[in-house]
Amino acid sequence: MEGIKIEKEIQRDIGKDIKSKQSFNNKKLNEQQQDTIQFYDLNVPSYETVLTPTDFELAMELDDSPNESDWDSEAMYNLDKFEGDIANKINASTVALFIRGAPEKADSKTNKGRIQLNAIRDRRQLWNNARIPYALSSQYSSYSRSVIASAMQEYAKHTCIQWTPRTAMDRDYVYIVPERGCYSMASCWQNN
């Protein structure tokens, strides 16, 4: 009789543990969903938009010192992207050239031996007048829009880059979307 009582207590305790773990997992899932909604909502229809004066006003109110827990370092280092954050037409030979480095001198007559490791050396891949037209997804939350506005202000303050809303005349522009991770093409690529 005592053995049956102990077995029932063990089963009851196991049941409590399972319910507790399920509750914990449901709570974590709910927190993750809330965090995602804080930044973007994929249920919102996606269309191109630009930042508003309100987004820039809210950017001024942001705390400039993010917590360590605010960084998603896993998302910052994509294994399928060159150096973790560059979406380019990279292959094994270009990676090998990058690792070895470019030769110091090239044959001045044939230009053989010259390897360009920096896409920006190709003038066609520079943004005209350091103006970068942009559009962003309508799926971003107000908070995320203010963070993006703040980042654009920082670039403008410390570089010659000027982020400007995309117009109908801009064929090439940066489209900011809420995808997992942090990556981009390096430089201006035609019709992208």
GUZATI-886774 format. One line per 8 residues: number of its first residue (from 1); for each residue z, x, y of N, C-alpha, C, O. Coordinates in nm, 3 decimals. Example, Ala and Ser with C-alpha at 12.3 -4.5 7.8 and 13.67 -1.06 7.14 Angstrom:
REM GUZATI-886774
1) 0.780:1.319:-0.569:0.780:1.230:-0.450:0.780:1.320:-0.330:0.846:1.424:-0.332 | 0.708:1.285:-0.225:0.714:1.367:-0.106:0.787:1.290:0.003:0.804:1.341:0.114
REM end
This chain:
REM GUZATI-886774
1) 0.000:0.082:-0.119:0.000:0.000:0.000:0.000:0.087:0.125:-0.071:0.059:0.222 | 0.081:0.192:0.121:0.090:0.284:0.235:-0.045:0.350:0.261:-0.084:0.369:0.376 | -0.118:0.385:0.153:-0.250:0.449:0.165:-0.350:0.358:0.232:-0.431:0.403:0.314 | -0.347:0.228:0.199:-0.438:0.131:0.259:-0.408:0.117:0.408:-0.500:0.107:0.489 | -0.280:0.116:0.443:-0.239:0.103:0.583:-0.288:0.224:0.663:-0.341:0.208:0.773 | -0.272:0.343:0.608:-0.317:0.465:0.676:-0.469:0.463:0.691:-0.523:0.499:0.796 | -0.540:0.419:0.584:-0.686:0.413:0.590:-0.732:0.317:0.699:-0.827:0.347:0.771 | -0.666:0.201:0.712:-0.701:0.104:0.816:-0.675:0.161:0.955:-0.754:0.138:1.047
9) -0.566:0.235:0.970:-0.535:0.297:1.099:-0.642:0.401:1.135:-0.684:0.412:1.250 | -0.684:0.478:1.035:-0.788:0.579:1.057:-0.918:0.510:1.098:-0.984:0.553:1.193 | -0.955:0.402:1.027:-1.078:0.330:1.061:-1.068:0.271:1.202:-1.166:0.273:1.277 | -0.950:0.218:1.237:-0.930:0.163:1.372:-0.947:0.273:1.476:-1.013:0.253:1.578 | -0.885:0.390:1.450:-0.896:0.502:1.544:-1.040:0.551:1.556:-1.087:0.584:1.666 | -1.110:0.557:1.442:-1.252:0.598:1.446:-1.332:0.497:1.527:-1.417:0.535:1.608 | -1.305:0.369:1.506:-1.374:0.264:1.583:-1.349:0.279:1.732:-1.441:0.264:1.812 | -1.224:0.310:1.769:-1.191:0.332:1.911:-1.267:0.453:1.965:-1.320:0.449:2.076
17) -1.272:0.561:1.885:-1.344:0.682:1.927:-1.492:0.653:1.949:-1.552:0.697:2.047 | -1.550:0.577:1.856:-1.692:0.543:1.868:-1.716:0.460:1.993:-1.808:0.488:2.070 | -1.631:0.358:2.015:-1.645:0.275:2.134:-1.625:0.357:2.260:-1.695:0.338:2.359 | -1.529:0.448:2.256:-1.503:0.534:2.372:-1.623:0.623:2.402:-1.662:0.638:2.517 | -1.682:0.682:2.296:-1.801:0.767:2.314:-1.918:0.685:2.364:-1.993:0.731:2.451 | -1.937:0.563:2.310:-2.045:0.477:2.357:-2.025:0.441:2.503:-2.119:0.442:2.583 | -1.901:0.409:2.538:-1.870:0.376:2.677:-1.898:0.496:2.768:-1.956:0.480:2.876 | -1.857:0.615:2.723:-1.881:0.737:2.801:-2.031:0.760:2.817:-2.078:0.789:2.927
25) -2.106:0.748:2.706:-2.251:0.769:2.712:-2.318:0.666:2.802:-2.408:0.701:2.878 | -2.276:0.540:2.794:-2.331:0.436:2.881:-2.300:0.466:3.027:-2.384:0.448:3.115 | -2.178:0.513:3.052:-2.138:0.547:3.189:-2.224:0.662:3.243:-2.271:0.657:3.356 | -2.244:0.768:3.160:-2.326:0.883:3.201:-2.470:0.839:3.227:-2.531:0.882:3.325 | -2.524:0.753:3.140:-2.660:0.705:3.158:-2.671:0.625:3.287:-2.767:0.641:3.362 | -2.572:0.540:3.313:-2.571:0.462:3.435:-2.563:0.553:3.558:-2.632:0.530:3.657 | -2.479:0.657:3.551:-2.469:0.753:3.662:-2.602:0.823:3.685:-2.644:0.842:3.799 | -2.669:0.863:3.576:-2.798:0.930:3.589:-2.901:0.836:3.652:-2.980:0.878:3.737
33) -2.900:0.710:3.611:-2.993:0.613:3.668:-2.963:0.592:3.816:-3.055:0.583:3.898 | -2.835:0.585:3.852:-2.798:0.569:3.992:-2.840:0.691:4.074:-2.889:0.677:4.186 | -2.819:0.812:4.017:-2.862:0.934:4.086:-3.011:0.933:4.110:-3.058:0.968:4.218 | -3.087:0.891:4.008:-3.232:0.885:4.021:-3.270:0.788:4.131:-3.355:0.820:4.215 | -3.209:0.670:4.132:-3.240:0.570:4.234:-3.201:0.621:4.372:-3.266:0.586:4.471 | -3.097:0.703:4.380:-3.058:0.760:4.509:-3.173:0.842:4.566:-3.191:0.848:4.688 | -3.252:0.906:4.479:-3.359:0.994:4.524:-3.496:0.926:4.525:-3.574:0.946:4.618 | -3.525:0.846:4.424:-3.652:0.776:4.416:-3.641:0.662:4.317:-3.549:0.657:4.236
41) -3.738:0.571:4.323:-3.741:0.458:4.231:-3.884:0.441:4.181:-3.972:0.398:4.255 | -3.906:0.476:4.054:-4.040:0.469:3.998:-4.087:0.325:3.975:-4.203:0.302:3.941 | -3.997:0.227:3.993:-4.036:0.087:3.981:-4.102:0.035:4.107:-4.166:-0.070:4.106 | -4.087:0.108:4.216:-4.151:0.071:4.343:-4.299:0.108:4.333:-4.332:0.217:4.286 | -4.389:0.019:4.376:-4.532:0.056:4.373:-4.556:0.184:4.454:-4.502:0.200:4.564 | -4.636:0.273:4.399:-4.661:0.401:4.465:-4.785:0.394:4.554:-4.892:0.353:4.510 | -4.768:0.433:4.677:-4.881:0.448:4.770:-4.844:0.559:4.868:-4.727:0.596:4.880 | -4.944:0.612:4.937:-4.920:0.721:5.030:-4.857:0.669:5.159:-4.897:0.566:5.212
49) -4.759:0.743:5.206:-4.694:0.712:5.332:-4.661:0.844:5.400:-4.684:0.951:5.343 | -4.608:0.838:5.520:-4.565:0.959:5.591:-4.424:0.936:5.643:-4.373:0.824:5.642 | -4.362:1.043:5.688:-4.226:1.032:5.742:-4.227:0.961:5.877:-4.324:0.969:5.952 | -4.118:0.892:5.905:-4.105:0.818:6.030:-4.004:0.889:6.121:-3.931:0.977:6.075 | -3.999:0.853:6.248:-3.896:0.910:6.336:-3.754:0.888:6.281:-3.667:0.973:6.299 | -3.731:0.775:6.215:-3.600:0.749:6.156:-3.566:0.852:6.049:-3.451:0.895:6.038 | -3.664:0.892:5.968:-3.641:0.994:5.865:-3.595:1.124:5.929:-3.505:1.190:5.878 | -3.656:1.162:6.041:-3.618:1.286:6.109:-3.481:1.273:6.176:-3.406:1.370:6.183
57) -3.449:1.153:6.226:-3.316:1.130:6.283:-3.209:1.142:6.175:-3.105:1.205:6.196 | -3.234:1.082:6.058:-3.139:1.092:5.947:-3.128:1.236:5.897:-3.022:1.277:5.850 | -3.236:1.312:5.907:-3.233:1.453:5.865:-3.133:1.532:5.948:-3.070:1.625:5.897 | -3.117:1.496:6.073:-3.023:1.566:6.161:-2.878:1.543:6.117:-2.790:1.624:6.149 | -2.853:1.435:6.045:-2.718:1.401:6.002:-2.681:1.460:5.866:-2.567:1.449:5.822 | -2.778:1.522:5.798:-2.752:1.578:5.665:-2.658:1.696:5.673:-2.656:1.770:5.772 | -2.579:1.713:5.567:-2.493:1.830:5.553:-2.582:1.948:5.517:-2.659:1.940:5.421 | -2.573:2.057:5.593:-2.659:2.174:5.571:-2.618:2.258:5.452:-2.693:2.347:5.412
65) -2.502:2.233:5.394:-2.455:2.317:5.284:-2.442:2.235:5.156:-2.336:2.178:5.129 | -2.551:2.229:5.077:-2.543:2.151:4.953:-2.446:2.213:4.854:-2.428:2.335:4.851 | -2.384:2.128:4.774:-2.293:2.175:4.671:-2.371:2.241:4.558:-2.490:2.214:4.540 | -2.303:2.327:4.484:-2.365:2.393:4.368:-2.418:2.288:4.271:-2.522:2.308:4.209 | -2.347:2.177:4.258:-2.388:2.073:4.163:-2.512:1.997:4.210:-2.573:1.925:4.131 | -2.549:2.011:4.338:-2.667:1.943:4.390:-2.797:2.005:4.340:-2.902:1.941:4.343 | -2.792:2.129:4.294:-2.913:2.199:4.251:-2.942:2.170:4.106:-2.852:2.177:4.021 | -3.064:2.137:4.077:-3.109:2.118:3.940:-3.192:2.240:3.904:-3.315:2.237:3.910
73) -3.124:2.349:3.867:-3.194:2.475:3.845:-3.293:2.464:3.729:-3.394:2.534:3.728 | -3.265:2.379:3.633:-3.357:2.362:3.522:-3.491:2.309:3.573:-3.597:2.349:3.524 | -3.487:2.219:3.669:-3.609:2.162:3.724:-3.683:2.262:3.812:-3.804:2.248:3.834 | -3.612:2.362:3.862:-3.674:2.460:3.951:-3.754:2.565:3.875:-3.838:2.632:3.934 | -3.730:2.580:3.745:-3.796:2.684:3.668:-3.871:2.623:3.550:-3.821:2.623:3.438 | -3.988:2.573:3.577:-4.070:2.510:3.475:-4.135:2.616:3.388:-4.202:2.706:3.439 | -4.117:2.606:3.258:-4.176:2.703:3.166:-4.328:2.695:3.165:-4.395:2.794:3.134 | -4.384:2.578:3.198:-4.529:2.565:3.196:-4.595:2.599:3.329:-4.714:2.576:3.347
81) -4.519:2.653:3.424:-4.571:2.693:3.555:-4.555:2.843:3.572:-4.458:2.901:3.524 | -4.649:2.905:3.641:-4.644:3.049:3.668:-4.524:3.077:3.758:-4.506:3.011:3.860 | -4.445:3.172:3.721:-4.321:3.208:3.791:-4.230:3.087:3.812:-4.146:3.087:3.902 | -4.246:2.985:3.729:-4.157:2.870:3.730:-4.192:2.761:3.829:-4.147:2.648:3.814 | -4.274:2.794:3.932:-4.299:2.691:4.033:-4.440:2.694:4.093:-4.463:2.631:4.196 | -4.532:2.767:4.031:-4.668:2.774:4.086:-4.764:2.709:3.988:-4.781:2.757:3.875 | -4.828:2.601:4.030:-4.925:2.531:3.947:-5.063:2.585:3.983:-5.127:2.535:4.075 | -5.107:2.686:3.912:-5.236:2.749:3.939:-5.316:2.764:3.812:-5.267:2.737:3.702
89) -5.438:2.807:3.829:-5.525:2.834:3.714:-5.494:2.974:3.664:-5.575:3.066:3.679 | -5.378:2.988:3.603:-5.330:3.118:3.556:-5.364:3.131:3.408:-5.356:3.034:3.332 | -5.403:3.251:3.368:-5.425:3.277:3.226:-5.358:3.409:3.189:-5.298:3.474:3.274 | -5.369:3.447:3.064:-5.299:3.567:3.016:-5.340:3.692:3.092:-5.256:3.777:3.120 | -5.469:3.705:3.126:-5.513:3.827:3.194:-5.461:3.832:3.338:-5.427:3.940:3.387 | -5.455:3.719:3.407:-5.404:3.723:3.544:-5.255:3.750:3.546:-5.205:3.815:3.638 | -5.184:3.701:3.447:-5.041:3.731:3.437:-5.022:3.880:3.410:-4.935:3.943:3.469 | -5.104:3.936:3.319:-5.094:4.079:3.289:-5.123:4.163:3.414:-5.054:4.262:3.438
97) -5.223:4.124:3.492:-5.254:4.196:3.616:-5.137:4.187:3.714:-5.104:4.284:3.782 | -5.077:4.071:3.720:-4.963:4.053:3.810:-4.849:4.146:3.771:-4.786:4.209:3.856 | -4.822:4.153:3.641:-4.712:4.236:3.592:-4.741:4.384:3.615:-4.654:4.459:3.659 | -4.866:4.428:3.584:-4.902:4.569:3.601:-4.914:4.606:3.748:-4.884:4.720:3.785 | -4.956:4.515:3.830:-4.978:4.545:3.971:-5.122:4.585:3.996:-5.193:4.625:3.904 | -5.164:4.574:4.119:-5.301:4.606:4.157:-5.318:4.756:4.173:-5.222:4.826:4.205 | -5.440:4.807:4.150:-5.463:4.950:4.175:-5.449:4.979:4.323:-5.475:4.894:4.408 | -5.406:5.102:4.354:-5.384:5.137:4.494:-5.513:5.148:4.573:-5.516:5.111:4.690
105) -5.621:5.197:4.510:-5.747:5.214:4.582:-5.859:5.148:4.505:-5.857:5.138:4.382 | -5.958:5.102:4.580:-6.077:5.045:4.520:-6.196:5.130:4.560:-6.192:5.200:4.662 | -6.302:5.123:4.482:-6.426:5.191:4.516:-6.484:5.120:4.638:-6.518:5.002:4.632 | -6.494:5.192:4.750:-6.535:5.129:4.875:-6.680:5.081:4.872:-6.715:4.992:4.949 | -6.764:5.138:4.787:-6.904:5.097:4.781:-6.922:4.969:4.698:-6.997:4.879:4.736 | -6.855:4.963:4.587:-6.874:4.849:4.497:-6.759:4.750:4.502:-6.769:4.638:4.452 | -6.650:4.792:4.562:-6.528:4.709:4.568:-6.467:4.690:4.430:-6.377:4.607:4.412 | -6.518:4.769:4.329:-6.461:4.760:4.194:-6.321:4.817:4.195:-6.290:4.911:4.269
113) -6.238:4.761:4.113:-6.101:4.808:4.105:-6.009:4.733:4.200:-5.886:4.746:4.191 | -6.065:4.655:4.289:-5.982:4.579:4.382:-5.940:4.448:4.314:-6.025:4.370:4.270 | -5.814:4.428:4.306:-5.760:4.306:4.245:-5.677:4.235:4.350:-5.585:4.293:4.409 | -5.709:4.112:4.372:-5.630:4.035:4.468:-5.529:3.952:4.392:-5.564:3.863:4.315 | -5.404:3.985:4.414:-5.297:3.913:4.345:-5.241:3.801:4.431:-5.160:3.721:4.383 | -5.281:3.795:4.555:-5.228:3.697:4.647:-5.341:3.604:4.689:-5.435:3.648:4.755 | -5.332:3.477:4.652:-5.437:3.382:4.685:-5.459:3.372:4.835:-5.569:3.337:4.879 | -5.359:3.401:4.913:-5.369:3.389:5.057:-5.465:3.492:5.117:-5.509:3.476:5.230
121) -5.497:3.596:5.043:-5.593:3.693:5.094:-5.731:3.632:5.107:-5.814:3.683:5.183 | -5.757:3.527:5.036:-5.884:3.457:5.047:-5.872:3.362:5.165:-5.803:3.260:5.156 | -5.937:3.393:5.274:-5.925:3.315:5.398:-5.958:3.167:5.380:-5.909:3.082:5.454 | -6.042:3.138:5.280:-6.078:2.997:5.258:-5.960:2.917:5.205:-5.962:2.794:5.206 | -5.857:2.987:5.158:-5.742:2.917:5.102:-5.624:2.911:5.199:-5.514:2.873:5.161 | -5.648:2.948:5.322:-5.545:2.931:5.425:-5.559:2.792:5.486:-5.670:2.739:5.497 | -5.450:2.736:5.526:-5.454:2.609:5.597:-5.502:2.637:5.740:-5.454:2.731:5.804 | -5.596:2.558:5.789:-5.649:2.579:5.924:-5.539:2.568:6.028:-5.465:2.470:6.033
129) -5.529:2.672:6.111:-5.431:2.676:6.220:-5.288:2.655:6.172:-5.204:2.608:6.249 | -5.259:2.689:6.048:-5.126:2.675:5.988:-5.078:2.530:5.990:-4.958:2.503:5.982 | -5.172:2.438:6.001:-5.142:2.294:6.000:-5.158:2.244:5.856:-5.264:2.259:5.795 | -5.050:2.185:5.803:-5.055:2.132:5.667:-5.041:1.980:5.673:-4.932:1.928:5.696 | -5.152:1.910:5.651:-5.143:1.764:5.645:-5.069:1.723:5.518:-5.083:1.787:5.413 | -4.990:1.618:5.528:-4.912:1.575:5.411:-4.910:1.423:5.402:-4.934:1.353:5.500 | -4.881:1.377:5.284:-4.848:1.237:5.259:-4.740:1.241:5.152:-4.732:1.338:5.076 | -4.658:1.138:5.146:-4.558:1.134:5.040:-4.554:0.997:4.976:-4.597:0.898:5.035
137) -4.504:0.995:4.857:-4.498:0.873:4.778:-4.401:0.773:4.840:-4.296:0.809:4.893 | -4.438:0.647:4.831:-4.352:0.538:4.878:-4.230:0.521:4.788:-4.140:0.443:4.822 | -4.225:0.591:4.675:-4.115:0.575:4.580:-3.988:0.650:4.621:-3.883:0.631:4.559 | -3.997:0.734:4.723:-3.878:0.809:4.766:-3.779:0.718:4.838:-3.818:0.627:4.911 | -3.651:0.745:4.817:-3.545:0.672:4.886:-3.535:0.722:5.030:-3.593:0.824:5.065 | -3.461:0.650:5.110:-3.437:0.691:5.248:-3.371:0.828:5.253:-3.404:0.911:5.338 | -3.277:0.850:5.162:-3.207:0.979:5.158:-3.306:1.092:5.130:-3.306:1.194:5.199 | -3.391:1.074:5.028:-3.488:1.179:4.994:-3.585:1.203:5.109:-3.622:1.318:5.135
145) -3.626:1.098:5.176:-3.717:1.114:5.290:-3.651:1.198:5.399:-3.717:1.280:5.463 | -3.522:1.179:5.420:-3.452:1.258:5.521:-3.440:1.404:5.478:-3.446:1.494:5.562 | -3.422:1.429:5.347:-3.415:1.567:5.296:-3.551:1.635:5.314:-3.557:1.751:5.354 | -3.659:1.564:5.284:-3.793:1.619:5.302:-3.819:1.647:5.449:-3.875:1.751:5.484 | -3.778:1.556:5.536:-3.795:1.577:5.681:-3.718:1.700:5.727:-3.768:1.778:5.807 | -3.598:1.717:5.675:-3.517:1.834:5.710:-3.585:1.963:5.666:-3.588:2.061:5.742 | -3.641:1.964:5.545:-3.711:2.083:5.495:-3.832:2.115:5.581:-3.859:2.231:5.611 | -3.906:2.013:5.622:-4.022:2.035:5.708:-3.981:2.092:5.843:-4.049:2.178:5.898
153) -3.869:2.044:5.896:-3.819:2.098:6.022:-3.779:2.244:6.008:-3.803:2.324:6.099 | -3.720:2.281:5.895:-3.683:2.420:5.870:-3.806:2.510:5.865:-3.807:2.618:5.923 | -3.909:2.465:5.795:-4.034:2.543:5.791:-4.089:2.562:5.931:-4.129:2.672:5.968 | -4.092:2.456:6.009:-4.146:2.464:6.145:-4.063:2.557:6.232:-4.117:2.626:6.319 | -3.932:2.559:6.209:-3.844:2.643:6.290:-3.859:2.791:6.257:-3.849:2.875:6.347 | -3.883:2.825:6.132:-3.882:2.965:6.089:-4.019:3.023:6.056:-4.030:3.142:6.026 | -4.124:2.942:6.060:-4.258:2.991:6.029:-4.358:2.933:6.128:-4.321:2.857:6.218 | -4.483:2.970:6.112:-4.588:2.912:6.196:-4.641:2.781:6.138:-4.725:2.715:6.200
161) -4.592:2.742:6.022:-4.640:2.621:5.955:-4.597:2.496:6.031:-4.482:2.483:6.073 | -4.692:2.405:6.047:-4.664:2.275:6.108:-4.708:2.166:6.010:-4.827:2.153:5.980 | -4.613:2.089:5.963:-4.643:1.976:5.876:-4.686:1.860:5.963:-4.614:1.823:6.056 | -4.801:1.801:5.935:-4.849:1.688:6.014:-4.890:1.575:5.920:-4.943:1.601:5.811 | -4.868:1.452:5.960:-4.909:1.340:5.875:-5.059:1.345:5.848:-5.139:1.376:5.937 | -5.097:1.315:5.728:-5.237:1.314:5.689:-5.312:1.206:5.766:-5.261:1.096:5.787 | -5.433:1.240:5.807:-5.520:1.142:5.871:-5.640:1.118:5.780:-5.657:1.186:5.679 | -5.723:1.022:5.816:-5.843:0.992:5.738:-5.940:1.110:5.737:-6.023:1.120:5.647
169) -5.929:1.198:5.834:-6.018:1.314:5.844:-5.976:1.428:5.751:-6.054:1.519:5.726 | -5.855:1.424:5.699:-5.802:1.533:5.616:-5.841:1.512:5.469:-5.787:1.426:5.401 | -5.936:1.595:5.424:-5.973:1.591:5.282:-5.869:1.664:5.198:-5.833:1.619:5.089 | -5.820:1.776:5.250:-5.721:1.857:5.181:-5.585:1.831:5.242:-5.568:1.835:5.364 | -5.488:1.804:5.157:-5.353:1.776:5.205:-5.255:1.794:5.091:-5.293:1.803:4.975 | -5.128:1.799:5.126:-5.021:1.807:5.027:-4.970:1.666:5.003:-4.935:1.594:5.097 | -4.967:1.626:4.877:-4.913:1.495:4.841:-4.782:1.519:4.768:-4.780:1.577:4.660 | -4.674:1.473:4.827:-4.539:1.496:4.774:-4.501:1.375:4.688:-4.493:1.262:4.736
177) -4.477:1.403:4.559:-4.448:1.296:4.464:-4.319:1.326:4.389:-4.282:1.442:4.372 | -4.249:1.222:4.343:-4.123:1.242:4.270:-4.145:1.270:4.123:-4.116:1.187:4.038 | -4.196:1.388:4.094:-4.210:1.430:3.955:-4.094:1.522:3.920:-4.029:1.576:4.009 | -4.070:1.539:3.793:-3.963:1.627:3.746:-3.997:1.770:3.784:-4.108:1.817:3.757 | -3.905:1.838:3.844:-3.923:1.979:3.874:-3.968:2.004:4.017:-3.980:1.913:4.099 | -3.990:2.130:4.041:-4.028:2.175:4.174:-4.143:2.273:4.158:-4.122:2.384:4.109 | -4.262:2.234:4.197:-4.376:2.324:4.185:-4.486:2.280:4.280:-4.486:2.167:4.329 | -4.579:2.369:4.304:-4.695:2.336:4.387:-4.805:2.435:4.359:-4.785:2.538:4.294
185) -4.923:2.403:4.409:-5.033:2.499:4.407:-4.999:2.601:4.516:-4.938:2.566:4.617 | -5.039:2.725:4.495:-5.019:2.826:4.597:-5.142:2.826:4.686:-5.253:2.849:4.638 | -5.126:2.801:4.812:-5.230:2.798:4.914:-5.306:2.666:4.914:-5.270:2.573:4.842 | -5.409:2.660:4.994:-5.491:2.540:5.009:-5.604:2.544:4.907:-5.686:2.635:4.909 | -5.609:2.446:4.820:-5.717:2.435:4.722:-5.805:2.319:4.764:-5.755:2.211:4.794 | -5.934:2.341:4.766:-6.027:2.240:4.814:-6.017:2.111:4.734:-6.014:2.111:4.611 | -6.013:2.000:4.808:-6.015:1.865:4.752:-5.902:1.837:4.653:-5.923:1.769:4.553 | -5.785:1.890:4.681:-5.667:1.862:4.598:-5.559:1.801:4.681:-5.451:1.770:4.630
REM end
